[in-house]
Amino acid sequence: MKLSSKALLALAISSITATAYAETQSQDFVPTTLAGTSAQSEAKGFIEDFSLGGTTRNWYSHESKYRGGTFSYQKHGQTLTDRNRTNWVQGTILNASSGFTQGTVGVKTEVAVYNALVLDRSKRDIKGGSNRTLADSNGDAVDQWSKLGLANVQFRVSNTTLTAGRQNFSSGIVDTIGNRALPSSFQGVSFNSEEFSNLSFQGGVFDRVSPRSEQSLSKFRTEYGNGAETDKVSTLGVNYQPLKSLKTSFFAANVKDFWNQYYFGATHELGDAQQLGLTTGFNYYKTVDEGKKEMGEIDNDTFSLSLGLTHQAHSLTFGYQQVNGNEYFDYLHETNGIYLANSLTSDFNGPNEKSFQIAYAINMAEYGVPGLKFNAYSARGWGIDGTHYTGNNGRAKFAYDGIQSQDGEKHQEYGVGASYALQSGPLKATTVRATYVEHRGSEFQSDGSIKEFRLVTTIPFNIL
């Protein structure tokens, strides 16, 4: 019961239009009972259920800053700047996965090799790479590189699985992010238990992250912080579906010496989308400082509410988001741990910020073109106020830079997108997605003013 697929993530808003083909959503209560079957009892065997396959993704992005903004790069020991940055990478994942052995305790292994081939190697174009193209200390692109993206062993009893090693994990706080040529992954131990019909439990302890555009493992740091690192993230949560139409999720996480964070999310569906359906999503985060307070003193409450109306092929969605705190709503870097309605190119997460988004999507299957979807959105944020931020009060080495200069800052973002998924043939499920986004910020708003065009083609393949 992953709430991320229901949240309003604008460039994936087409997921909401899928409800346009559902029947009237039942509001019946779902009793909690033991799961009717045991996944382990149906295990086929270590070799018998072996699979080999993966995906290859062509990821292209061109960005342009404006209103005085520039990117910088080094050439012959000199710092040069211009408005543009281009990254073009082919990322390929080859995944080998065994089946579970038979018996009371099943065992399986999973290994995935990640490979990146840089198609645009110009130092001027990639601007040092950031989290898009891997570059060396001189700013030159690493032409080709590989790593173990996944390497784990799994143990299963009944419907409960324990995973140890490098792995994917998905929750409202710690979530694999896959919006580059290659995704991130985490190193540690986790479990997933689905012993009940409508109630599941998840948890994990992780000490390293495998970044999207790096070869080596890294310690965890935050998306908006100034470089502090931690080597322990612990999380535990529950997913519960009390009604056929209502899904909820609650997770807590301890990020050692950074913060304790708590997440609650709920999605509810009502009506018949052939006539008129309503999808409501609510997400709430509470973050408080912890331990050595490496990110300074934090007391932050952030929430979002989205309302999506669907009629056949059409979807119109409204999202409101509010940050109550004198610091950013922050989350772990190299994760997708931000299930907020207005997390777009900008996260709309400035201190005390309020934001509103309106989005439209259409699924062309209703008009005889299955697999083709379009979307457009516009979002505005206002009231950003970091003047009351007290910094670290001498307690920590790292803090949020420049936040106290944000006084009444505002920004706006709009975007359009189109995607197509092949419905049949040898390339079935291949997806092509093009997006254009423009963001404009006031003088001290942290994201600046930037335009970006992306073209991403993802091709899945099976070998065995």
Secondary structure, DSSP 8 states (H G I E B T S, - for coil): --GGGTS--GGGTHHHHGGGG-------B----B-SS-TGGG---TTTT-EEEEEEEEEEEEEEE-TT--EEEEETTEEEEESEEEEEEEEEEEEEE----SSSEEEEEEEEEEEEEES---HHHHTT-TTTS-B-TTS-B-SEEEEEEEEEEEEEETTEEEEEEEE--BSSSSB----SSS--EEEEEEEEE--BSSEEEEEEEEEEEE-TT-SS-B-B-BSSSSS--BS-EEEEEEEEEEETTEEEEEEEEEETTTEEEEEEEEEEEEEETTTEEEEEEEEEEEEEE-TT-TT---EEEEEEEEEEEEETTEEEEEEEEEEESSS----BTTS-----TT-SSS----TT-EEEEEEEEEEGGGGT-TTEEEEEEEEEEEEEE-TT--TTTTS-S---TTGGG-EEEEEEEEEEEEEEE--SSTTTT-EEEEEEEEEEE-TT-TT-SEEEEEEEEEEEEE--
